[in-house]
Amino acid sequence: MEFCPKCGAIIVPKIGKKTKTISCANCGYRIKQKPSFVLKEKVKREKKDEIEVVDKRIDTLPKTDEECPKCKHKGAYYWTVQTRAGDESETRFFECEKCKHRWRSYT
């Protein structure tokens, strides 16, 4: 690591499309010699940093006793979306908690 002789900040390499320069990030001082450097970065991951993908759905939607038109189960999750004009009522969507069938209600 090198430091700027003018201001004491760290001198960093800058790689353009065709040129390589070494200059100060603070005051812009450039080293006059032709730079020859290699940038390397190693990232070590620890087991605790890995993300585990779990194929499990966490149900956070509210439940109601709406009957599923497919399996006739009395229990479904629901949510509302404004699908039409703002002066009309919202559309309610349902998903059966047993068979995962989805349907909507325009009430």
Buried (B, 14 or more C-beta within 10 A) or exposed (E): EEEBEEEEEEBBBEEEEEEEEBBBEBEEBEBEEEBEEEEEEEEEEEEEEEEEEEEEEEEEEEEEEBBBEEEEBEEBBBEEEEEEEEEEEBBBBBBBBEEEBEBEEEE
